Amino acid sequence: MYITVDVKVSTVGTSVASRLIRPATALAPFDVVIT
């Protein structure tokens, strides 16, 4: 259940994170999904 919610949030978060920090984007999606 958490994974499903995190995936949707990570999609939006990744888009914003990618614009702010590109290198961190690689780790950002994983951190968001794990969190």
Jmol script that loads the backbone (N, CA, C; Angstrom):
load data "model"
ATOM      1  N   MET A   1       0.840  -1.198   0.000  1.00  0.00           N
ATOM      2  CA  MET A   1       0.000   0.000   0.000  1.00  0.00           C
ATOM      3  C   MET A   1       0.875   1.248   0.000  1.00  0.00           C
ATOM      4  N   TYR A   2       1.870   1.250   0.863  1.00  0.00           N
ATOM      5  CA  TYR A   2       2.767   2.406   0.934  1.00  0.00           C
ATOM      6  C   TYR A   2       3.488   2.617  -0.392  1.00  0.00           C
ATOM      7  N   ILE A   3       3.880   1.496  -1.013  1.00  0.00           N
ATOM      8  CA  ILE A   3       4.619   1.588  -2.282  1.00  0.00           C
ATOM      9  C   ILE A   3       3.757   2.282  -3.341  1.00  0.00           C
ATOM     10  N   THR A   4       2.482   1.908  -3.401  1.00  0.00           N
ATOM     11  CA  THR A   4       1.586   2.504  -4.401  1.00  0.00           C
ATOM     12  C   THR A   4       1.507   4.014  -4.232  1.00  0.00           C
ATOM     13  N   VAL A   5       1.322   4.452  -2.985  1.00  0.00           N
ATOM     14  CA  VAL A   5       1.224   5.892  -2.709  1.00  0.00           C
ATOM     15  C   VAL A   5       2.553   6.568  -3.007  1.00  0.00           C
ATOM     16  N   ASP A   6       3.655   5.944  -2.569  1.00  0.00           N
ATOM     17  CA  ASP A   6       4.975   6.529  -2.779  1.00  0.00           C
ATOM     18  C   ASP A   6       5.280   6.676  -4.264  1.00  0.00           C
ATOM     19  N   VAL A   7       4.852   5.695  -5.058  1.00  0.00           N
ATOM     20  CA  VAL A   7       5.123   5.743  -6.497  1.00  0.00           C
ATOM     21  C   VAL A   7       4.477   6.974  -7.119  1.00  0.00           C
ATOM     22  N   LYS A   8       3.228   7.238  -6.756  1.00  0.00           N
ATOM     23  CA  LYS A   8       2.528   8.407  -7.300  1.00  0.00           C
ATOM     24  C   LYS A   8       3.216   9.686  -6.835  1.00  0.00           C
ATOM     25  N   VAL A   9       3.559   9.740  -5.562  1.00  0.00           N
ATOM     26  CA  VAL A   9       4.220  10.927  -5.012  1.00  0.00           C
ATOM     27  C   VAL A   9       5.604  11.090  -5.626  1.00  0.00           C
ATOM     28  N   SER A  10       6.306   9.970  -5.785  1.00  0.00           N
ATOM     29  CA  SER A  10       7.662  10.024  -6.340  1.00  0.00           C
ATOM     30  C   SER A  10       7.643  10.582  -7.757  1.00  0.00           C
ATOM     31  N   THR A  11       6.590  10.264  -8.516  1.00  0.00           N
ATOM     32  CA  THR A  11       6.494  10.764  -9.892  1.00  0.00           C
ATOM     33  C   THR A  11       6.478  12.286  -9.901  1.00  0.00           C
ATOM     34  N   VAL A  12       5.665  12.868  -9.036  1.00  0.00           N
ATOM     35  CA  VAL A  12       5.583  14.332  -8.956  1.00  0.00           C
ATOM     36  C   VAL A  12       6.855  14.884  -8.324  1.00  0.00           C
ATOM     37  N   GLY A  13       7.296  14.240  -7.252  1.00  0.00           N
ATOM     38  CA  GLY A  13       8.506  14.690  -6.568  1.00  0.00           C
ATOM     39  C   GLY A  13       9.724  14.620  -7.471  1.00  0.00           C
ATOM     40  N   THR A  14       9.803  13.562  -8.287  1.00  0.00           N
ATOM     41  CA  THR A  14      10.941  13.418  -9.198  1.00  0.00           C
ATOM     42  C   THR A  14      10.960  14.550 -10.215  1.00  0.00           C
ATOM     43  N   SER A  15       9.789  14.912 -10.723  1.00  0.00           N
ATOM     44  CA  SER A  15       9.708  15.995 -11.713  1.00  0.00           C
ATOM     45  C   SER A  15      10.235  17.293 -11.117  1.00  0.00           C
ATOM     46  N   VAL A  16       9.817  17.592  -9.896  1.00  0.00           N
ATOM     47  CA  VAL A  16      10.265  18.819  -9.226  1.00  0.00           C
ATOM     48  C   VAL A  16      11.737  18.705  -8.861  1.00  0.00           C
ATOM     49  N   ALA A  17      12.125  17.555  -8.329  1.00  0.00           N
ATOM     50  CA  ALA A  17      13.516  17.351  -7.915  1.00  0.00           C
ATOM     51  C   ALA A  17      14.458  17.424  -9.108  1.00  0.00           C
ATOM     52  N   SER A  18      14.017  16.881 -10.251  1.00  0.00           N
ATOM     53  CA  SER A  18      14.859  16.882 -11.452  1.00  0.00           C
ATOM     54  C   SER A  18      15.153  18.310 -11.893  1.00  0.00           C
ATOM     55  N   ARG A  19      14.188  19.196 -11.723  1.00  0.00           N
ATOM     56  CA  ARG A  19      14.395  20.595 -12.114  1.00  0.00           C
ATOM     57  C   ARG A  19      15.324  21.293 -11.134  1.00  0.00           C
ATOM     58  N   LEU A  20      15.190  20.940  -9.857  1.00  0.00           N
ATOM     59  CA  LEU A  20      16.040  21.572  -8.835  1.00  0.00           C
ATOM     60  C   LEU A  20      17.439  20.965  -8.866  1.00  0.00           C
ATOM     61  N   ILE A  21      17.496  19.643  -8.782  1.00  0.00           N
ATOM     62  CA  ILE A  21      18.807  18.977  -8.758  1.00  0.00           C
ATOM     63  C   ILE A  21      18.776  17.756  -9.672  1.00  0.00           C
ATOM     64  N   ARG A  22      19.528  17.807 -10.764  1.00  0.00           N
ATOM     65  CA  ARG A  22      19.546  16.676 -11.708  1.00  0.00           C
ATOM     66  C   ARG A  22      20.309  15.473 -11.160  1.00  0.00           C
ATOM     67  N   PRO A  23      21.531  15.641 -10.643  1.00  0.00           N
ATOM     68  CA  PRO A  23      22.300  14.508 -10.119  1.00  0.00           C
ATOM     69  C   PRO A  23      21.567  13.784  -8.995  1.00  0.00           C
ATOM     70  N   ALA A  24      20.889  14.545  -8.139  1.00  0.00           N
ATOM     71  CA  ALA A  24      20.171  13.949  -7.008  1.00  0.00           C
ATOM     72  C   ALA A  24      18.941  13.179  -7.485  1.00  0.00           C
ATOM     73  N   THR A  25      18.470  13.498  -8.683  1.00  0.00           N
ATOM     74  CA  THR A  25      17.279  12.835  -9.220  1.00  0.00           C
ATOM     75  C   THR A  25      17.474  11.318  -9.259  1.00  0.00           C
ATOM     76  N   ALA A  26      18.689  10.885  -9.538  1.00  0.00           N
ATOM     77  CA  ALA A  26      18.973   9.450  -9.625  1.00  0.00           C
ATOM     78  C   ALA A  26      18.698   8.770  -8.285  1.00  0.00           C
ATOM     79  N   LEU A  27      19.060   9.440  -7.194  1.00  0.00           N
ATOM     80  CA  LEU A  27      18.856   8.863  -5.868  1.00  0.00           C
ATOM     81  C   LEU A  27      17.499   9.256  -5.296  1.00  0.00           C
ATOM     82  N   ALA A  28      16.994  10.410  -5.708  1.00  0.00           N
ATOM     83  CA  ALA A  28      15.726  10.917  -5.170  1.00  0.00           C
ATOM     84  C   ALA A  28      14.580   9.913  -5.323  1.00  0.00           C
ATOM     85  N   PRO A  29      14.329   9.384  -6.551  1.00  0.00           N
ATOM     86  CA  PRO A  29      13.209   8.457  -6.726  1.00  0.00           C
ATOM     87  C   PRO A  29      13.303   7.238  -5.808  1.00  0.00           C
ATOM     88  N   PHE A  30      14.532   6.731  -5.618  1.00  0.00           N
ATOM     89  CA  PHE A  30      14.694   5.573  -4.742  1.00  0.00           C
ATOM     90  C   PHE A  30      14.377   5.940  -3.295  1.00  0.00           C
ATOM     91  N   ASP A  31      14.882   7.094  -2.848  1.00  0.00           N
ATOM     92  CA  ASP A  31      14.638   7.524  -1.471  1.00  0.00           C
ATOM     93  C   ASP A  31      13.146   7.725  -1.224  1.00  0.00           C
ATOM     94  N   VAL A  32      12.469   8.338  -2.199  1.00  0.00           N
ATOM     95  CA  VAL A  32      11.037   8.591  -2.042  1.00  0.00           C
ATOM     96  C   VAL A  32      10.275   7.281  -1.963  1.00  0.00           C
ATOM     97  N   VAL A  33      10.610   6.330  -2.834  1.00  0.00           N
ATOM     98  CA  VAL A  33       9.915   5.045  -2.852  1.00  0.00           C
ATOM     99  C   VAL A  33      10.147   4.298  -1.543  1.00  0.00           C
ATOM    100  N   ILE A  34      11.394   4.317  -1.054  1.00  0.00           N
ATOM    101  CA  ILE A  34      11.709   3.628   0.196  1.00  0.00           C
ATOM    102  C   ILE A  34      10.986   4.295   1.356  1.00  0.00           C
ATOM    103  N   THR A  35      10.946   5.623   1.332  1.00  0.00           N
ATOM    104  CA  THR A  35      10.294   6.353   2.414  1.00  0.00           C
ATOM    105  C   THR A  35       8.789   6.096   2.342  1.00  0.00           C
TER     106      THR A  35
END
end "model"
wireframe off; spacefill off
backbone 0.3
color backbone group
